[in-house]
């Protein structure tokens, strides 16, 4: 089932590696199908070695419908996010170093400093308390703290991004890492300038009309990974 969607997920995993959001087999991707099934990447596999049959098909309660691999160790938390955020169909978890580093120097949230972060996150990015990898608390904290944002920084762990599509979640992760690099570079030499709430709202509104359509990432981009 869903062979093309599984290929798309693997391509997104390769893009996560390309943009240095993960190392080796770190992170995971989850996608909800229109028919209710959920695709989850397997545990501990490098995306460059992954095949469509390695991606698992599950029901919302975590029962495996197709696939023989062990699912991501974060599956319980990922399913919790989808269950409690019905507007979300794509979830990406990364270990992206710069955004994670922001969570080590800021206590409550990553303030919006670039228009691109405002574009994709829609507002300041909350920082959750520490929760153990592989636990349902990882998903519970995401739901509890995310608010109107489309991402959270998981303290001492990484980042969780969500979207109506997996493409939305990927864009958020990539642009968030870009903003984190700029933020930490500025913080190293002075006090970073932050955007006002009105500027953040404007950047979020403008992004709703960005691009040619609301489809998936163009095939020609994926073929260059």
C-alpha positions in Angstrom: 0.0 0.0 0.0 1.0 3.6 -0.6 4.2 2.9 -2.5 4.5 6.4 -4.0 3.9 8.0 -0.6 6.5 5.8 0.9 9.0 6.9 -1.8 8.1 10.5 -1.1 8.8 10.0 2.6 12.2 8.5 1.9 13.0 11.4 -0.4 12.1 13.8 2.4 14.4 11.9 4.7 17.2 12.4 2.2 16.5 16.1 2.1 16.7 16.2 5.9 20.2 14.7 5.6 21.1 17.1 2.8 20.1 20.1 4.9 22.0 18.7 7.9 18.9 18.3 10.1 19.9 14.7 11.0 23.0 12.4 11.2 22.9 8.8 10.1 19.5 7.3 11.1 18.4 10.1 13.4 14.9 11.5 13.3 11.8 10.2 11.8 8.9 11.1 9.5 5.2 10.3 9.9 2.4 10.9 7.5 -1.4 10.4 7.8 -3.2 9.2 4.7 -6.6 10.5 3.7 -8.1 7.1 4.5 -6.8 7.2 8.0 -3.7 4.9 7.8 -0.4 6.3 9.1 3.0 5.8 7.5 6.0 5.7 9.9 9.6 5.3 9.1 11.5 2.4 10.6 13.8 2.5 13.6 17.5 2.8 13.1 17.7 2.8 9.3 19.7 5.3 7.2 17.5 7.0 4.6 19.9 6.3 1.8 19.4 2.6 2.4 15.7 2.6 3.0 13.2 1.1 0.5 9.5 1.7 0.3 8.7 -1.7 1.8 10.7 -0.6 4.9 8.2 2.1 5.7 5.4 0.8 8.0 1.7 1.2 7.6 -0.2 1.5 10.9 -3.6 2.2 12.1 -4.2 5.2 14.5 -3.8 2.9 17.5 -0.4 1.7 16.4 -1.3 -1.7 15.0 0.9 -2.6 12.1 -1.1 -3.2 8.9 1.9 -3.6 6.6 5.6 -4.0 7.0 8.0 -6.2 8.9 10.5 -3.6 10.2 10.5 -2.3 13.8 8.8 1.2 13.7 10.5 4.3 15.0 11.1 4.3 18.7 9.1 7.5 19.0 6.0 6.0 17.4 3.9 6.2 20.6 4.5 9.9 20.8 4.0 10.5 17.1 0.6 8.8 17.1 -0.4 10.9 20.2 0.4 14.1 18.1 -1.8 12.9 15.2 -4.6 11.8 17.5 -4.8 15.1 19.3 -4.0 17.4 16.3 -6.5 16.4 13.7 -5.5 19.2 11.4 -2.0 17.8 11.2 -1.1 15.1 8.6 2.7 15.4 8.5 5.1 15.2 11.5 8.9 15.4 11.3 11.3 14.9 14.2 14.9 15.9 13.7 18.0 16.3 15.8 19.0 19.5 14.0 21.9 21.0 16.0 21.4 24.8 15.7 17.8 24.9 16.7 18.4 22.4 19.4 21.2 24.6 20.7 18.8 27.5 21.0 16.9 25.3 23.4 20.0 25.1 25.5 20.4 28.9 25.9 16.7 30.0 25.9 14.3 28.9 28.6 10.8 29.3 27.2 10.8 29.9 23.4 12.8 30.7 20.3 11.8 34.2 19.4 11.2 35.0 15.7 14.2 36.7 14.2 13.9 36.1 10.5 10.9 36.4 8.1 11.4 32.8 7.0 10.9 31.6 10.6 7.8 33.7 10.8 6.7 32.3 7.4 6.8 28.7 8.4 6.4 28.6 12.2 3.7 31.3 12.4 5.1 32.6 15.6 7.7 32.1 18.4 8.7 28.4 18.8 8.1 27.0 22.3 10.7 25.0 24.1 9.4 22.0 26.0 10.7 20.5 29.2 12.9 17.4 28.8 11.1 14.2 27.9 12.7 10.8 27.3 13.2 9.8 23.7 10.9 6.9 22.8 8.3 8.0 25.3 4.7 9.1 24.9 5.6 12.3 26.8 7.5 13.5 23.7 4.2 13.7 21.9 2.3 14.9 24.9 4.7 17.8 25.4 4.5 18.7 21.7 0.7 19.0 21.9 0.8 20.8 25.2 3.3 23.5 24.3 3.0 24.0 20.5 0.1 26.4 20.7 -0.3 28.2 17.4 3.2 27.5 16.3 4.1 24.7 13.9 7.1 23.5 15.8 8.6 22.9 19.2 12.1 22.5 20.4 12.4 19.4 22.6 14.8 20.3 25.4 18.2 18.4 25.1 16.8 16.4 22.3 15.8 18.0 19.0 12.9 19.5 17.1 9.3 18.4 16.2 7.6 20.1 13.3 4.0 19.6 12.1 2.0 20.6 9.1 -1.1 19.9 7.0 1.3 18.1 4.7 4.8 16.5 5.2 6.1 19.2 2.9 4.9 21.9 5.3 6.7 20.2 8.2 9.9 19.9 6.2 9.9 23.6 5.2 9.4 24.5 8.9 12.4 22.3 10.0 14.7 23.7 7.3 13.9 27.4 7.7 14.0 27.0 11.5 17.5 25.7 11.3 18.5 28.7 9.1 17.0 31.1 11.6 18.8 29.3 14.5 22.2 29.7 12.8 21.6 33.4 12.3 20.3 33.8 15.9 23.3 32.1 17.5 25.8 34.0 15.3 24.2 37.3 16.3 24.1 36.3 20.0 27.8 35.5 19.9 28.7 39.1 19.1 25.8 41.0 20.6 22.1 41.1 21.3 20.0 39.8 18.4 17.2 42.0 17.1 13.8 40.3 17.2 10.8 40.9 15.0 7.6 42.5 16.4 4.4 40.6 16.7 2.9 42.5 13.8 5.9 41.7 11.6 5.6 38.0 12.5 1.9 38.0 11.6 2.6 39.7 8.3 5.3 37.2 7.4 3.0 34.3 8.3 0.2 35.7 6.2 2.4 36.3 3.2 3.6 32.7 3.2 0.1 31.4 2.6 0.4 32.7 -0.9 4.0 31.6 -1.5 4.9 29.2 -4.3 3.1 27.9 -7.3 0.7 25.5 -5.5 0.3 23.6 -2.4 1.5 20.3 -3.8 4.6 18.2 -2.9 8.2 19.1 -3.4 9.0 19.1 -7.2 10.5 15.8 -8.5 13.5 17.6 -10.0 14.5 18.8 -6.5 14.2 15.4 -5.1 16.3 13.9 -7.9 19.2 16.1 -6.9 19.5 14.7 -3.4 
